[in-house]
Amino acid sequence: MSGSFSIALSGLTADTDALDIVGNNLANLNTTGYKDTTASFYDLLAQTAGGGAIQIGGGVSATIGQSQFTQGSIQLTGGAFDAAIQGNGFFVVQDSAGDTLYTRAGNFQLSANGTLETATGQDVQGWTATNGLVNTSGAVGNIVIPANALSTPTATTEFSANLNLESNATAGTSAATFSAPIQVVDSLGATQTLTATFTETAANTWGYSITIPGQDVTGGTAGTPSQLATGTLNFDSNGDLKTPAPPGQVVVAITGLADGASNMNLNWNLYNPTTGASTITQFAQPSALSGTTQNGVAATEITSVSLSNGGTIVANYSDGSQAVVAQLALAAISNPQSLISTGQNNFQTGADTATPAVGAPGTGSRGTIQGGALESSNVDIATEFTNLIVYQRSYEANSRVISTLDELTQDLLNLKQ
């Protein structure tokens, strides 16, 4: 009869463990990226009798908890570094001991030294841009985000001006002269303002002069423009530029800049390099500048950094430009149920875990990343409350077995009296 007691006792132990699992699931109902754990029971065989014809059970084994990696709902948060995985995969993180861990919780933050971390201090792994390029084929490492950094300036080498010169202007009148400012960037990232002045000298013929303020070059006189280039533009009867003929590049040289920047050799493009159309026309409309382009980049400061869809981390600069500074990595694991929970929303590989395939989101079998969002816990409260009732009834039933066995044992002892 002692075996009967142990059978019922194993049921009580298993139900207690199962109730612990349910309690833990409910406690993590609002934990970001938490995965529901289910209780599994296995029967025990104590002995066989009658040549194997009779099998007597030994109760139930200790409860085994298995994490269920189903998709949790994605909630928009607007957090600058929040990320949610849609589909398969795990974020790759590294703890202070250098061990690699995996998590579905994407509530990241910046550390004091600019590294991207989890809410509990593990370093998020991915690729940091080098010279403006992200190489997702290389090894992953800590993501380091520049803070309040200046971008390296790039000096202008070519520019163009889209403008119209009035075809019916009379030479010698105010309408026959038009000036347009053109901004270029020097090697120090400073903006230099050139002035293009056009003067009609005859029908369909305009002279041009490119100048820079005298105080902006060494040897110049403040208030007196220093001339950089001159020439003549000829238009056909349709108002299109005829000479200079395509490609129509005018060399504009700037030497001895007052701010100490390098000398500049600029190409003024009079034709669109893609369409071949002239950027300067002569139609019967008032002379006007519609826009300028140049390929220089001024020194700009990072104003904000945020995580975007796809797991890219984008820096926004003071001039309105953007640049990708890092990329998050995802790990695809074919048998995630074999992972071992280490707490703090993290998992480590177990003895039977397949080798994680680390790569860029949206490639291979890896899911995608949504920026400014978090994956909620996949615990279903209705299911957990149902499990509570089931395990409670099972516990009561096993308790009744022990009570019954106790009464039978007492009756057996009373036979002596």
Protein Blocks (a to p, Z undefined) as FASTA:
>chain_A
ZZmmmmmmmmmmmmmmmmmmmmmmmmmmmgghiacdddddddddfbdcehhlaccdebja
dddddddfbdcddddehiakbccdehedddddddfkopacddfbfcdcddfkopacdfko
pacdddddeehiacfkbccddddddehiacdddddfbdcddddddfkbcehiaklpccdd
dddddfkopacddddddddfbghiacddddddfklpghiaehiacdfbdcdddddfkopa
fbdcdehiacdddehiaklpacddddddfbdfklopafbdcddbddddfbdcdfbdcddd
dfbdcddehhiacdddfkopacdfbdcdddddfblmlpccebjhiacddfklccddddde
hiajbccddehiacddfbdfklmmmmmmmmmmmmmmmmmmmmmmmmmmmmmmmmmZZ
